[in-house]
Amino acid sequence: MRIRETFNARPPLVFRLATVSYSHKPRRRDYVGDVVVRATPPRAFVALPAPRTMDKDGNTLIKAKPRPGVSGINRVLVTGGAGFVGSHLIDFLMARGDHVMCLDNFFTGSKENIQHHIGKPNFEIVRHDVVEPILLECDQVYHLACPASPVHYKFNPVKTIKTNVIGTLNMLGLAKRVKARFLLTSTSEVYGDPLQHPQTEEYWGNVNPIGERSCYDEGKRCAETLAFDYKREHGLEIRVARIFNTYGPRMALDDGRVVSNFVKQAIEGTPMTIYGDGSQTRSFQYVSDLVAGLVALMDGEHPGPVNIGNPGEFTMTELAEKVKQVVNPAATTVFKENTADDPGRRRPDITKAKKLLNWEPKVPLAEGLEKMVGDFKQRLGVEDGPASKKHKK
């Protein structure tokens, strides 16, 4: 019995912790069961030497490749690169000799738009959604990723907002990490249903914050805010382009915007649908003009925002007549109820683009429509125009 009591009598265990109390004398609250917790003064903090990858100013010494101007090779990331505008931008950058990385989730984009570059040594394609972070090395970021057609961005409005906000935040973070220049493709939709005409960059807009189009309009407005906050807080080089209505080859056949709708319907011989009374106006620029404006803005020294659009203004009725002349003289029109929050007027003031970028659109509407019609006929399988109704077998 005595032996048992002897072995059961355990001495208190002592743990030394660099926290709480600096007294070596145990106190009532220092006991936990039969364990005494004693605190000792913390050791002096010893600063570790800076890693070899950092210089005396804290800047990284490791870079994947030299910056442009040293190597002569510009590494460009294009988000939404498989889409309508993105694929034409990639064509320009590839022709210029840049190393291009195309990032796309293929919601509205298509591999057909960029298949002619697949296999080239200076082209990469990554299937990825910008809502999720990604680590890449580049010198410039063209951030185009987001559905731009009302049909597409209304399909999943919450995802549209996430793409505009979280997606932009992720790409800004990427650009900050690698010290890349960042270009955001914003939109004329930030002006909403404008009370100022034509619209200058200083106009703050007239947007319905809770309407059907708000996921896109307000999403782009928030994306602009994020870009300029990164510029002010982190010194990031940013460029913001406000794009007005654009048309051309490779527009999705189900895009739903007015030019593609009219062209497709005229080719197929169905009535061209005009929503509302046809008096609302838009300005239309050909896609090659837009690409030239985006590149001029990226390579220039002004952060923006800058309107990139064609100041030529047409009513929907006038546009239908233009399409009729170019595509199918026998085409007819039909009027339907207008969609919610459809702007009454839209026309860019491009004074700033002319002055700062030495840019202005060159392709007239009729010429651009001719090029677009050829592409649409090929994809629709129409050989001899709408009247013949002949289709490729």
Protein Blocks (a to p, Z undefined) as FASTA:
>chain_A
ZZmmmmmmccdddddddehiacfbdcfklpghjaccddddddddddddddfkbcfkopaf
bdfbdcehjlopacdddehklmmklmmmmmmmmmnopacddddehlmgcfklmmmmgopa
kbccddddfkbgcddddfbdcdfbccfbfklmmmmmmlmmmmmmmmmmmmmmmmmmnopa
cdddddfklnmpafbdcddfklgbjadfkbmklmmmmmmmmmmmmmmmmmmmnopacddd
dddddedehiafklopaklmmmmmmmnopacddehjhlaccddddfklmmmmmmmmmmmm
bebjaddddfbdcdfklmmmmmmmmmommbccddddddehiafbdcddfklmmmmnopac
fbdfklmmmmmmmmmmmmnopanbjklopacZZ
